[in-house]
Amino acid sequence: MSGRIKYLAEGEKLEIQIKMHAPFLGRLPLISGGLSLIFVVSAWLIWTAGGIFVITILFSGENIQDIIPTIIWLAFWLFSDLLIFHFILWYSFGKEIIRIDSGFLLIRKDIFGRGQEKSFQLDQILDLRSVGTFTNKNSFSEWLNLMGLSGGNIAFEYQGKTYRFGIYLLERESRELVDKLKPLIPNKSAEPKSKMSKRISYLDQDGAIEVQIKTKKQYFLLVWIAIFLTAWTSVGCGAIYSIIYGKGTDKPEDIVFAIIWLGGWLVGEFWLGYEFFWRAFGKEIIKTTSDSLAIRREILGLGRTKSFKLNRISNLRIAGLFMGEPAVFKSSVVSGLSGGNISFDYNGKTERFGIFLSEPEAREVVEKIKSYLPANK
């Protein structure tokens, strides 16, 4: 178990303390580029100073023409400033405290000894499990989960709702913690919450199965990407035109700069184009044969297939994003271009598929595929 997790046990009482990642000199798990919390603090100070400067102008008596937009901006500034401040405090001094005492599970997010505690009766807790975080709605609550300000990698059902804790735990840490808690909680399972999504289809062929998972359509995001891609393409084409016809590139250094800029533009063009077509027309195809499992991601019939020997596959499971894992914060995983909410172990590595599946969807897909694996025949 990780050194940031501490156990205090006494009879049937148990207290678990989970410290957030060590802050000021370490790399934040949220930021894949290696930016430390010092950078976040510096940016927050600049952002705070900017807001205070606007406020002083607002109350200095000077004539401000756009008073309403300024007030709207200040409202956004205040909300984001407080959110970032809470983020800094949470990663510097925060911890989760999970206790079992007198027939209750008690969960508190604590900063300097302060925090609201939620209580749950042990005999009403269903299906305590290590599942990770499922991102499939692009809602504000999911954004807070990615920030590590809410949610967690351990879930349970309670009075018809799903509750979570264990922020930024690694998968192995999450499993070990669940194993510690389960003996103290009555073992009950919850009924599946929903039926299979229409974007998932099955084809049973002579003892094998093919599962097709269409990408989750987020139409607002698709429109935004299309608009941005159009503008980005226009700017790049304009730059190419200028280079070909010598407009604004009379000096050699101007030509060198334009070529370097076009290299960056081309990378962005391919990335945006791929993201648009994947979100609009992509699908995952998972197919079993007598001895292998094939996973294919394709766009309009074009794609790449990875094959895995069935006798080397183990522990096929539901596994959302475990936010403590560094690989989770690759932009391709967060944006839904790779990864997935179903995983299995293969030759010492963890492989994933089922991008943006909800937990009930992932559970049904796992159950379908498991029945075709050798260990379940």
ZAVO-349160 format. One record per residue (C-alpha): y, z, x. Coordinates in Angstrom, 1 decimal, always signed. Layout:
       y       z       x
       Y       Z       X
...
This chain:
       y       z       x
    +0.0    +0.0    +0.0
    +3.5    -0.7    +1.2
    +5.6    +1.9    +2.9
    +8.3    +1.6    +0.3
    +5.9    +2.9    -2.4
    +5.3    +6.7    -2.6
    +2.7    +8.6    -4.6
    +2.9   +12.2    -5.8
    -0.2   +13.3    -7.7
    -1.0   +16.7    -9.3
    -4.0   +16.9   -11.6
    -3.4   +14.4   -14.5
    +0.2   +14.1   -13.5
    +1.3   +11.1   -11.3
    +4.7   +10.0   -10.0
    +5.2    +6.7    -8.2
    +8.5    +5.9    -6.5
    +9.2    +2.2    -5.6
   +12.2    +1.8    -3.3
   +14.0    -1.5    -3.3
   +14.0    -3.7    -0.2
   +15.7    -2.1    +2.8
   +19.2    -3.5    +2.5
   +21.9    -4.1    +5.0
   +20.2    -5.7    +8.0
   +17.1    -7.1    +6.2
   +16.8   -10.4    +4.5
   +17.1   -10.3    +0.7
   +14.1   -11.6    -1.1
   +16.4   -13.3    -3.5
   +18.1   -15.5    -0.9
   +15.8   -18.0    +0.8
   +18.3   -19.1    +3.4
   +18.1   -15.8    +5.3
   +21.5   -14.4    +4.1
   +21.6   -10.6    +4.4
   +23.1    -8.1    +2.0
   +26.1    -7.9    +4.4
   +27.0   -11.4    +3.3
   +26.7   -10.4    -0.3
   +29.0    -7.4    +0.2
   +31.6    -9.6    +2.1
   +31.6   -12.2    -0.7
   +31.9    -9.4    -3.3
   +34.9    -7.9    -1.5
   +36.6   -11.4    -1.4
   +35.8   -12.0    -5.1
   +37.2    -8.5    -6.0
   +40.4    -9.1    -4.0
   +40.9   -12.4    -5.7
   +40.6   -10.9    -9.1
   +43.0    -8.0    -8.2
   +45.5   -10.6    -6.9
   +45.4   -12.5   -10.2
   +45.9    -9.2   -12.1
   +48.9    -8.3   -10.0
   +50.5   -11.7   -10.7
   +49.7   -11.2   -14.4
   +51.5    -7.9   -14.6
   +54.3    -8.7   -12.2
   +56.5   -10.2   -14.9
   +56.3   -13.7   -13.4
   +56.1   -16.6   -15.9
   +52.4   -17.7   -16.2
   +52.1   -20.9   -18.3
   +48.4   -20.8   -18.9
   +48.1   -17.1   -19.9
   +45.0   -17.6   -22.2
   +42.8   -19.4   -19.6
   +43.9   -16.7   -17.1
   +42.8   -13.9   -19.4
   +39.4   -15.7   -20.1
   +38.9   -16.1   -16.3
   +39.7   -12.5   -15.7
   +37.1   -11.4   -18.4
   +34.5   -13.5   -16.5
   +35.7   -12.1   -13.2
   +35.3    -8.5   -14.4
   +31.8    -9.1   -15.8
   +30.6   -10.9   -12.6
   +32.3    -8.4   -10.3
   +30.6    -5.4   -12.0
   +27.2    -7.2   -12.0
   +27.4    -8.0    -8.3
   +28.5    -4.4    -7.6
   +25.5    -3.1    -9.5
   +23.3    -5.6    -7.6
   +24.6    -4.2    -4.2
   +24.0    -0.6    -5.3
   +20.6    -1.4    -6.6
   +19.4    -3.0    -3.4
   +21.0    -0.4    -1.2
   +20.0    +2.8    -2.9
   +17.9    +2.0    -6.0
   +14.3    +2.8    -6.8
   +12.0    +2.7    -9.7
   +10.3    +6.0   -10.7
    +7.1    +5.8   -12.8
    +5.6    +9.0   -14.0
    +2.7   +10.1   -16.1
    +3.2   +13.5   -17.7
    +2.1   +15.2   -20.9
    +0.7   +12.1   -22.5
    +3.6    +9.9   -21.7
    +4.4    +7.0   -19.3
    +8.0    +7.5   -18.1
    +9.9    +4.7   -16.4
   +13.3    +5.1   -14.8
   +15.5    +2.8   -12.7
   +17.3    +5.3   -10.5
   +20.5    +5.0    -8.4
   +21.7    +8.2    -6.8
   +19.6   +10.2    -9.1
   +21.1    +8.6   -12.2
   +19.4    +6.2   -14.6
   +18.0    +5.9   -18.1
   +14.4    +6.9   -18.6
   +12.2    +5.2   -21.1
    +9.1    +6.9   -22.5
    +5.9    +5.5   -23.9
    +2.9    +7.3   -25.4
    -0.2    +6.7   -23.4
    -2.4    +6.2   -26.4
    -0.2    +3.3   -27.7
    -0.1    +1.4   -24.4
    -2.1    -1.8   -24.5
    -3.3    -4.2   -21.7
    -1.6    -2.8   -18.6
    -1.8    -5.7   -16.1
    -0.5    -7.3   -12.9
    +0.8   -10.6   -14.0
    +4.1   -11.4   -12.1
    +7.2   -12.8   -13.8
    +7.1   -15.8   -16.2
   +10.1   -18.1   -16.1
   +10.0   -20.6   -18.9
   +13.1   -20.1   -21.1
   +16.0   -20.2   -18.6
   +17.6   -17.4   -20.5
   +20.1   -14.8   -19.1
   +17.3   -12.2   -19.2
   +15.1   -14.4   -17.0
   +18.1   -14.8   -14.6
   +18.4   -11.0   -14.4
   +14.6   -10.9   -13.6
   +15.1   -13.4   -10.7
   +17.9   -11.3    -9.4
   +15.7    -8.2    -9.5
   +17.9    -6.3   -11.9
   +15.4    -6.1   -14.7
   +11.8    -7.0   -15.5
    +9.0    -6.5   -13.0
    +5.5    -7.8   -12.0
    +3.5    -5.3   -14.0
    +3.4    -5.6   -17.8
    +2.0    -3.8   -20.8
    +2.2    -4.1   -24.6
    +3.7    -1.3   -26.6
    +4.4    -1.3   -30.4
    +4.4    -5.1   -30.5
    +6.7    -5.7   -27.5
    +6.1    -6.4   -23.8
    +7.6    -4.1   -21.3
    +7.7    -4.5   -17.5
    +8.2    -2.6   -14.3
    +7.5    -3.0   -10.6
   +10.4    -5.2    -9.5
    +9.7    -7.4    -6.4
    +6.2    -6.0    -5.8
    +3.9    -8.3    -3.9
    +0.8    -9.3    -5.8
    -1.5    -7.0    -3.8
    +0.9    -4.1    -4.3
    +1.1    -4.8    -8.0
    -2.7    -4.8    -8.4
    -3.1    -1.6    -6.4
    -0.5    +0.2    -8.5
    -2.2    -0.9   -11.7
    -5.5    +0.4   -10.3
    -3.8    +3.8    -9.7
    -2.4    +4.0   -13.2
    -5.3    +2.7   -15.3
    -7.6    +5.7   -14.9
    -4.8    +7.8   -16.6
    -4.2    +5.4   -19.4
    -6.7    +4.7   -22.3
    -8.2    +1.3   -21.7
    -7.1    -0.9   -24.6
    -6.7    -4.6   -24.8
    -4.0    -6.4   -26.8
    -4.7    -9.4   -29.1
    -3.4   -12.8   -28.0
    +0.2   -13.3   -29.1
    +0.4   -17.0   -29.9
    -1.5   -20.2   -30.2
    -1.5   -22.9   -27.5
    +1.7   -25.0   -27.0
    +1.8   -28.6   -28.2
    +2.6   -29.7   -24.6
    -1.0   -28.7   -23.5
    -4.0   -30.9   -24.4
    -7.7   -30.7   -23.6
   -10.3   -33.4   -23.2
   -14.0   -32.3   -22.9
   -16.1   -34.9   -21.1
   -19.8   -34.4   -20.4
   -19.7   -30.8   -19.2
   -16.3   -31.2   -17.5
   -12.8   -30.6   -18.8
    -9.4   -32.2   -18.4
    -6.2   -30.2   -19.1
    -2.9   -32.0   -19.4
    +0.3   -30.0   -19.3
    +3.5   -31.8   -20.0
    +6.6   -30.5   -18.3
    +8.7   -28.1   -20.5
   +11.6   -30.1   -22.0
   +14.9   -28.4   -21.5
   +17.3   -31.0   -23.0
   +20.6   -29.4   -22.1
   +19.5   -29.2   -18.5
   +18.3   -32.8   -18.6
   +21.6   -34.0   -19.9
   +23.5   -32.1   -17.3
   +21.3   -33.5   -14.5
   +21.7   -37.0   -15.8
   +25.5   -36.7   -15.9
   +25.6   -35.2   -12.4
   +23.2   -37.8   -11.1
   +25.3   -40.6   -12.5
   +28.5   -39.2   -10.9
   +26.6   -38.5    -7.6
   +25.3   -42.1    -7.5
   +28.7   -43.5    -8.2
   +30.3   -41.6    -5.3
   +27.5   -42.7    -2.9
   +27.8   -46.4    -4.0
   +31.5   -46.2    -3.5
   +31.0   -44.8    +0.0
   +28.5   -47.6    +0.8
   +31.0   -50.2    -0.5
   +33.7   -48.8    +1.8
   +31.5   -49.0    +4.9
   +30.3   -52.5    +4.2
   +33.8   -53.8    +3.5
   +35.6   -51.7    +6.1
   +37.8   -49.8    +3.7
   +38.9   -46.5    +5.2
   +36.5   -46.8    +8.1
   +38.7   -48.5   +10.7
   +38.0   -46.0   +13.4
   +34.5   -45.5   +14.9
   +34.5   -41.8   +14.2
   +35.2   -42.6   +10.5
   +32.1   -44.8   +10.4
   +30.0   -42.1   +12.1
   +31.1   -39.5    +9.6
   +30.5   -41.8    +6.7
   +26.9   -42.5    +7.9
   +26.2   -38.8    +8.3
   +27.6   -38.1    +4.9
   +25.5   -40.8    +3.4
   +22.4   -39.3    +4.9
   +23.1   -36.0    +3.0
   +24.0   -38.0    -0.1
   +20.7   -39.9    +0.1
   +18.7   -36.6    +0.3
   +20.6   -35.3    -2.8
   +20.1   -38.5    -4.6
   +16.3   -38.4    -4.1
   +16.2   -34.7    -5.0
   +18.2   -35.1    -8.2
   +16.3   -38.2    -9.2
   +13.0   -36.6    -8.7
   +14.0   -33.5   -10.6
   +15.3   -35.6   -13.6
   +12.2   -37.8   -13.8
    +9.8   -34.8   -13.3
   +11.5   -32.8   -16.1
   +11.7   -35.8   -18.4
    +8.3   -37.5   -17.8
    +6.2   -35.3   -15.6
    +2.9   -33.7   -16.3
    +0.1   -31.7   -14.6
    -3.5   -32.9   -14.9
    -6.2   -30.4   -14.1
    -9.7   -31.8   -14.1
   -13.1   -30.4   -13.3
   -16.1   -32.4   -12.1
   -19.6   -31.2   -11.2
   -18.4   -29.9    -7.8
   -14.6   -30.0    -7.6
   -11.4   -29.0    -9.3
    -8.6   -31.7    -9.1
    -4.9   -30.9    -9.7
    -2.6   -33.8   -10.1
    +1.2   -33.9   -10.7
    +2.4   -37.2   -11.8
    +5.4   -39.0   -13.2
    +4.9   -42.1   -15.2
    +1.4   -42.5   -13.8
    +2.4   -42.0   -10.2
    +1.5   -38.9    -8.3
    -0.6   -37.0    -5.9
    -4.0   -35.3    -6.4
    -5.3   -32.3    -4.6
    -9.0   -31.5    -4.8
   -10.8   -28.2    -4.3
   -14.5   -27.5    -4.0
   -15.7   -25.3    -6.9
   -17.9   -23.2    -4.7
   -14.9   -22.1    -2.6
   -12.6   -21.3    -5.6
   -12.4   -17.6    -6.4
   -10.3   -15.3    -8.6
    -8.8   -17.8   -11.0
    -6.2   -15.8   -12.8
    -2.9   -15.6   -14.7
    -0.2   -14.9   -12.0
    +3.4   -15.4   -12.7
    +5.9   -15.4    -9.9
    +5.6   -12.2    -7.8
    +9.2   -11.8    -6.9
    +8.5   -10.0    -3.6
    +6.7   -13.0    -2.2
    +9.0   -15.1    +0.1
    +7.5   -18.4    -1.0
    +8.6   -17.7    -4.6
   +12.2   -18.2    -3.7
   +11.8   -21.8    -2.5
   +14.2   -23.8    -4.6
   +11.4   -26.1    -5.8
    +9.4   -23.1    -7.2
   +12.4   -21.6    -9.0
   +13.4   -25.0   -10.4
    +9.9   -25.8   -11.6
    +9.1   -28.6    -9.2
    +6.1   -26.7    -7.6
    +4.2   -23.5    -8.0
    +2.9   -22.4   -11.4
    +1.8   -19.4   -13.4
    -1.9   -19.8   -12.8
    -3.4   -19.2    -9.4
    -6.7   -19.0    -7.5
    -7.8   -18.3    -4.0
    -9.1   -21.1    -1.8
   -10.0   -20.9    +1.9
    -7.8   -17.9    +2.4
    -4.8   -19.3    +0.6
    -3.4   -18.9    -2.9
    -3.0   -22.2    -4.8
    -1.0   -22.5    -8.1
    -0.6   -24.7   -11.1
    +0.7   -24.4   -14.7
    +4.4   -24.7   -14.1
    +6.6   -22.8   -16.6
    +3.6   -21.8   -18.8
    +4.2   -18.7   -20.8
    +1.7   -15.8   -20.3
    -0.3   -16.6   -23.6
    -0.5   -20.2   -22.6
    -1.6   -19.4   -19.1
    -4.2   -17.0   -20.5
    -5.8   -19.7   -22.7
    -5.8   -22.3   -20.0
    -7.5   -19.9   -17.6
   -10.2   -19.0   -20.2
   -10.8   -22.7   -20.9
   -11.2   -23.6   -17.2
   -13.2   -20.6   -16.3
   -16.0   -21.6   -18.7
   -16.5   -24.7   -16.6
   -16.7   -22.9   -13.2
   -20.1   -22.3   -11.6
   -19.9   -18.5   -11.8
   -19.5   -18.7   -15.6
   -22.2   -21.2   -16.4
